[in-house]
Every structure is written in structure tokens, then in C-alpha cells.
Amino acid sequence: MNLRHLTKCLKKKRKNFKFVVCALVLWCVYDYLGVGDYLQASSFDNDFHYPLDVNVRELVNDVLTNQKLTVSSINYYPYSFLSNSGKCSNIEKIDLMIVVKSAMDHFGHRDTIRNTYGQEDIPGRTVKILFFLGVDGKSKSEVQRQIDKEMSEHRDIIQMDFIDYYYNNTIKTMMSFRWVYEHCSHADYYLFTDDDMYISVNNLLGYLHDREATRLAATSSPDAAGQLQSDLLFTGYVFRSAPQRFRFSKWRVSLEEYRWDRWPDYVTAGAYVVSNKAMRVMYIGSLFVKHFRFDDIYLGIVAKKVGITPEHCPHFYFYKKEFSRDAYENVIASHGYHDHDELIRVWYEMNSK
């Protein structure tokens, strides 16, 4: 083989090698970004039929009116309540039930909430608060011993026998719906919130009062009819977004798990409010809607299936709103209060005379 021929062969091999490397890089990028999933996703607007593919609202009405069901439920979470505070017993009317989704070891968060927006002595209103926790699978752990002591002292913790971690948030959420449905179904409204939120109960009660007055006025005015839903309120910070398909994202969702190109409108899980009727309709509806691991998305799917439109409230913030007295005058909820001292300072500054 002469030198010219050898050189030509080497150049050809280098060219082929570069082609293979480029193809591999493009394939890795294609796979990492989930491009194929994005291209193959079904249209939400034209083809959304998340299971069960039935009229869930009709099933809800059948349950509420004690009719015989023609479809079996598929999503009853078979977990037990390990504690029951009895807070709703012997109380005829509750204006607001606050349901706090809390991590087991967040003792400081819970104490801070009890000393700020979780105070139940609001003049002229009946407000109750409960914390919902899972377990760590270690019945005699130090954390569990502290929780047992905390439950005995405060009687405001509902503990459930599933492992408490991030991807079980939907279980925690729907078990808390189940508890209020079974044990506290007579509250006018339910605030579901994480334990790292700033909450103004006074602002929330004022907002709900004003909204109800507007709704009642709308029902008596032909021109205003339909501006607000009846009493099926599901409100907070509403998002409209699409699934993340990136291969290594914490929030990646495969086509097998959810095959549509966007989510139903949903309310971010940090804080949201449902009316009494919405709570009952959504809980019963969830029994016929396949489980999904992200709780806020799941509630958005359930709401879609039962015909409830999430209502955006501009006074809920899914991020941490920078504090000043003027900026927080109408704030109902703001996310990101991990510092207990900061939450106490902000709450007392907003509630001082």
C-alpha cells in the first residue's frame, strides 16, 4: 500500500469516526431532552381522556344521591389514620378548616404555625387547624417518639401509615381529603397548605366573604350570571403548563405515565382553598381517577374530570414575595418561609395594631 492510498484511507476513517461521534452526540441530546416524547405526545385539547374514561361527574352525583354505581372505583388509598384529634366533634359550624401538609421532623415549622396563623381564637369566626403526617417506617424512632409527645400535647396531628416522602405527596393530600370528608365535612371552606407558607387567615376570610357576596349577587342578576361558578370553589395560584420530558429531571414524566402535551389547569400545591361542596365532589371524583404522583397536577386532573375550573386568585404567591407592609396588605399566601423567626416577624408585623 503506497503512502497516498494510506493517507486517503485514514482520512476516510476519520470522517466516518466524526460522523459516528456526531450521531451519538445528537442521539444523546435527543434522548436527554426527551424530544421524541414531545413529538409523540397527544393533543390535550383534542384527545384528553385520562382514566377512567367515563363521566366522573355523573358518578359523583350517583354517590351523593345514594344511587347504584355501574362503575367500580379504582383509586381508594388503603391506609389507616393512626390518630384522630376529634377537633371537629361537637362543633356545628366551622368557617375555615386549615389542613397543613407537614413533614415528620418539621417540629419547628408546626410550633411556628401554631403561634402565628394557626391560632384558632379569631373573634366571630370558627377556625380549626390540623397537621397531616406520614410515618418513617420505624415505630420506635426518636422522631416518632417526639411526634407522639407532640400529639399528646397539642391534639392537632393526624398521622397516617404510609411512608412520608416527596413522591407520596398525592397520597398525603388525598388521605387528608378523605379525613375531612369522613370526619369534618361541615366546614364552609378548607385551606390546604404546606408548612413553609406565610398565611393571612384574615385576608383569606375577607376574600371569601367578598367573593361569596359577589356570587350571590351574580345569581340574582341575569347580566352577571355565569361570571362565577356556583359554590364549587377551587382557588389559588393557577398554572397552565406542559409536562417536563427531560430524561434526568426530578419532574420528568414519561408518555406511559401521562401522554398528553399539556396539563389541565391546576393550582400550585403550596396553598389552595376549596369550598365544602368542591371538597366533597373532588374527593369522591378522585376515587374514579387514576393516581398520579404530583399532587397539584393530580388535583388539576380530578378537577377537570368532575367539571370544576380552578379559579386564579392574585393574592396567592407560589414564590416568596418580598416583604413590606404595603406589599403584603392583601397577600393571602406566600411560599418559601423556611426560617421560623422570619415567619414570626412578618406575621406579627402584619397583625400588629
C-alpha positions, 0 to 999 in steps of 0.5 A: 500500500503506497503512502497516498492510498494510506493517507486517503484511507485514514482520512476516510476513517476519520470522517466516518469516526466524526460522523459516528461521534456526531450521531451519538452526540445528537442521539444523546441530546435527543434522548436527554431532552426527551424530544421524541416524547414531545413529538409523540405526545397527544393533543390535550385539547383534542384527545384528553381522556385520562382514566377512567374514561367515563363521566366522573361527574355523573358518578359523583352525583350517583354517590351523593344521591345514594344511587347504584354505581355501574362503575367500580372505583379504582383509586381508594388509598388503603391506609389507616389514620393512626390518630384522630384529634376529634377537633371537629366533634361537637362543633356545628359550624366551622368557617375555615378548616386549615389542613397543613401538609407537614413533614415528620421532623418539621417540629419547628415549622408546626410550633411556628404555625401554631403561634402565628396563623394557626391560632384558632381564637379569631373573634366571630369566626370558627377556625380549626387547624390540623397537621397531616403526617406520614410515618418513617417506617420505624415505630420506635424512632426518636422522631416518632417518639417526639411526634407522639409527645407532640400529639399528646400535647397539642391534639392537632396531628393526624398521622397516617401509615404510609411512608412520608416522602416527596413522591407520596405527596398525592397520597398525603393530600388525598388521605387528608381529603378523605379525613375531612370528608369522613370526619369534618365535612361541615366546614364552609371552606378548607385551606390546604397548605404546606408548612413553609407558607406565610398565611393571612387567615384574615385576608383569606376570610375577607376574600371569601366573604367578598367573593361569596357576596359577589356570587350571590349577587351574580345569581340574582342578576341575569347580566352577571350570571355565569361570571362565577361558578356556583359554590364549587370553589377551587382557588389559588395560584393557577398554572397552565403548563406542559409536562417536563420530558427531560430524561434526568429531571426530578419532574420528568414524566414519561408518555406511559405515565401521562401522554398528553402535551399539556396539563389541565389547569391546576393550582400550585400545591403550596396553598389552595382553598376549596369550598365544602361542596368542591371538597366533597365532589373532588374527593369522591371524583378522585376515587374514579381517577387514576393516581398520579404522583404530583399532587397539584397536577393530580388535583388539576386532573380530578378537577377537570374530570368532575367539571370544576375550573380552578379559579386564579386568585392574585393574592396567592404567591407560589414564590416568596414575595418580598416583604413590606407592609404595603406589599403584603396588605392583601397577600393571602399566601406566600411560599418559601418561609423556611426560617421560623423567626422570619415567619414570626416577624412578618406575621406579627408585623402584619397583625400588629395594631 
